[in-house]
Amino acid sequence: MAYACNPEFKELYVNFTADPNGIGPHLNGHLGQLSSQNPLLVSTGSDLVIFPGDGRAPMTQTFRNSGRGFFELTSISHLGIAVPYLVRQRETGYAGWRADAERLMAQIPKVQAVNSVAYWRDTVALEAWAGMEEKITDLVDYSCDVTLDVLKQFLADPDRFTFAYLRDNFLDGNGPDRLPVPMNDMMAATFALVFLDSAYRIIRWLRDNSFDWERMMVLLCGRAGRPTAALTWQSNSMCHMLWQGSGQKLVPERLYIAPHAPGLVLADLEAPGGAERVEAQFRQIWYSTRATVEMGRLMYEGYPAFRRNIDAAPVVSTDTQVLSELPKVKSPEDRRGFVTLLRFVMEDPGQQLANASSHYVIDQLCANGNRPSEVQVPGFTKTVYPRRTPRV
């Protein structure tokens, strides 16, 4: 006989939950209404929206990846990964590895023809990179030059290009054919520079507005990076950003990561009554989590309580072999730490790739009055890239 839940049991189930008229949804909606005076912050993965409360109009700030400079520097960062990927293609028998390498080689000179101090200063024109344009130009040209040279060698003698050879001579710089600046250093630099811009803009916006952080309700919604990433405080860079940007006033337990919450579309806020509907929806979502938290405290007072650990980061030492949490790097000269971060964010599917530099950059900005010029960028500030060669 096929199983089917008796409808009376099913009705009892939906009396509490799984129905808009259930006991749980009624409490969540009621508490959401009671919170109407509290500020609510919703992060969508590309935008921040703050509903100040008391029916006031929402405030928005974007940090989209399509912003100025993102594709430019990220494309250069990818050169350090593209060569190992091509080697792996060949190693595993992919027939198109040579065509992929040749297509990359054809594109690099086109980028070099565009790369100039004027392009970074006048076209990209990022406030966070002001004064760095000449050095960024050198970094880009150098990275293109050495990648072209390595690709030519790879096509001419592919058997020589094992991963041991790559690590020693292309990535780390310990072998006889090592580069003047290893590509790991370049990747640390480009990751940090890209994040420097978005972090600077978000922190400035947060500090320019006097938000009531002690009462702030926070939801981080939707996808942030890889489908498996950013589901915890340590792996979602926005958590650390908001905590530091608030002057450490944000109450960590009032921040919830909700990857399955519906998306927030900024255009919906502009429709008649749209802002009110969206705000009410996300206040109820926040309290669908909060109500259970508060109920646990009321029902089980006297038992051990949950507390979120927001600083579980270990420090990488010369003896460190394995890590289970995103490590903390405090010094721009800790090369082992930054290269470990590059490995960690690639190897742990739960990490955003931006976490290769995010915590360090955020801490540096907040320790220096949110002045990008004061941040010591790893692989960049104290690294000398060979000067750009004039091109015809």
Residue pairs with C-beta under 8 A, 6 or more apart in sequence:
14 22
15 22
15 23
16 22
16 23
16 24
17 23
17 24
17 25
19 25
24 288
24 291
25 284
25 288
27 287
27 291
28 284
28 287
28 288
28 291
29 284
29 287
31 287
31 290
31 291
32 280
32 283
32 284
32 286
32 287
33 283
35 217
35 283
35 286
35 287
36 53
36 54
36 55
36 283
37 53
37 54
38 53
38 212
38 215
38 216
38 217
39 50
39 51
39 52
39 53
39 211
39 212
39 215
39 216
39 217
40 50
40 51
40 53
40 216
40 217
40 218
40 219
40 279
40 282
40 283
40 286
41 48
41 49
41 50
41 51
41 211
41 216
41 217
41 218
41 219
41 242
42 48
42 49
42 50
42 51
42 218
42 219
42 221
42 264
42 282
43 49
43 218
43 219
43 220
43 221
43 238
43 242
44 221
44 222
44 263
44 264
45 221
45 222
45 223
45 224
46 62
46 63
46 64
46 65
47 60
47 61
47 62
47 63
47 64
47 264
47 266
48 60
48 61
48 62
48 63
48 202
48 205
49 58
49 59
49 60
49 264
49 266
49 269
50 58
50 59
50 60
50 209
50 211
51 58
51 275
51 279
51 282
51 283
52 58
52 59
52 211
55 276
57 275
58 269
58 275
58 278
58 279
59 209
60 266
60 269
61 201
61 202
61 205
63 198
63 201
63 202
67 197
67 198
68 124
68 125
68 126
68 197
69 120
69 124
69 126
69 129
69 194
69 197
70 194
70 197
72 124
72 140
73 136
73 140
73 190
73 193
73 194
74 190
74 194
75 111
76 139
76 140
76 143
76 144
76 186
76 190
77 186
77 187
77 190
77 191
77 194
79 108
79 143
79 144
79 147
79 183
79 186
80 143
80 171
80 183
80 184
80 186
80 187
81 187
82 104
82 147
83 147
83 150
83 151
83 154
83 166
83 170
83 183
84 163
84 166
84 170
84 171
86 97
86 100
86 101
86 104
86 151
86 154
87 154
87 161
87 162
87 163
87 166
89 96
89 97
89 100
90 97
90 98
90 158
90 161
98 155
101 151
101 154
101 155
102 155
104 147
104 151
105 148
105 151
105 152
108 144
108 147
108 148
109 144
109 148
111 140
111 144
112 140
112 141
112 144
112 145
112 391
113 391
115 137
115 140
115 141
115 144
115 388
116 137
117 133
117 134
117 137
119 137
120 129
120 132
120 133
120 136
120 137
121 133
126 197
127 200
127 372
128 196
128 197
128 200
128 201
128 372
129 136
129 193
129 196
129 197
129 372
130 372
130 373
131 373
132 193
132 380
135 380
135 385
136 193
137 388
138 385
138 386
138 387
138 388
139 186
139 189
139 190
139 380
139 385
141 388
141 389
142 180
142 181
142 186
142 385
142 386
142 388
143 183
143 186
145 386
145 389
146 179
146 183
150 170
153 160
153 161
154 161
165 175
165 177
167 174
168 174
168 175
168 177
168 178
169 175
169 176
169 177
169 178
169 179
170 179
170 182
170 183
171 182
171 183
171 184
172 178
172 182
172 184
172 339
173 179
173 181
173 182
173 184
173 185
180 386
181 379
181 383
181 384
181 385
181 386
184 335
184 338
184 339
184 342
184 379
185 335
185 378
185 379
185 383
186 379
187 342
187 356
187 379
188 335
188 338
188 339
188 341
188 342
188 356
188 357
188 378
188 379
189 377
189 378
189 379
189 380
189 383
191 342
191 353
191 354
191 356
191 357
192 357
192 360
192 361
192 375
192 377
192 378
192 379
192 380
193 377
193 380
194 354
195 237
195 354
195 357
195 358
195 361
196 361
196 365
196 372
196 375
196 377
197 372
199 241
199 358
199 361
199 362
199 365
200 365
200 370
200 372
202 241
202 245
203 241
203 244
203 245
203 362
203 365
203 366
203 370
204 370
206 242
206 245
206 246
207 245
207 247
207 370
211 246
213 246
213 247
213 249
213 250
213 251
214 249
214 251
216 246
216 250
216 251
216 254
217 254
217 283
217 286
217 290
218 242
218 250
218 254
218 255
218 256
218 286
219 256
219 258
219 261
219 282
219 285
219 286
220 230
220 236
220 238
220 239
220 255
220 256
220 257
220 258
221 258
221 259
221 261
221 262
221 263
221 264
221 282
222 259
222 261
222 263
222 264
223 230
223 259
224 230
224 236
224 238
224 352
225 351
225 352
225 353
225 354
226 349
226 352
226 353
228 349
228 350
229 235
229 236
229 349
229 350
229 351
229 352
229 353
230 236
230 237
230 238
230 257
230 259
230 350
230 351
230 352
231 257
231 259
231 350
232 257
232 350
233 239
233 240
233 252
233 255
233 257
233 308
233 310
234 310
234 312
234 313
234 325
234 326
235 326
235 348
235 350
235 351
235 352
235 355
236 257
236 352
237 352
237 354
237 355
237 358
237 359
237 362
239 252
239 255
239 257
239 310
240 310
240 358
240 359
240 362
241 358
241 362
242 250
242 255
243 250
243 252
243 310
244 362
244 363
244 365
244 366
245 362
245 366
252 308
252 310
253 293
253 307
253 308
256 286
256 289
256 290
258 285
258 289
261 282
261 285
262 281
264 278
264 282
268 274
268 277
268 278
269 275
269 278
296 306
297 305
312 325
313 325
313 326
313 327
313 328
313 359
314 320
314 323
314 325
314 327
314 328
315 327
315 328
315 329
315 330
315 337
316 323
316 327
316 329
316 334
316 336
316 337
316 340
318 336
320 327
320 340
323 340
323 344
326 341
326 344
326 345
326 348
326 351
326 355
326 359
327 337
327 340
327 341
327 344
328 359
328 360
329 337
329 338
329 341
329 359
329 360
329 378
330 360
330 363
331 337
332 360
332 376
332 377
332 378
332 381
332 382
333 378
333 382
334 378
335 378
338 356
338 357
338 360
338 378
338 379
341 355
341 356
341 357
342 356
344 351
344 355
344 356
345 351
345 352
345 353
345 354
345 355
345 356
346 353
352 358
357 378
360 378
361 375
364 374
364 375
364 376
365 371
365 372
365 375
368 374
368 375
375 381
376 382
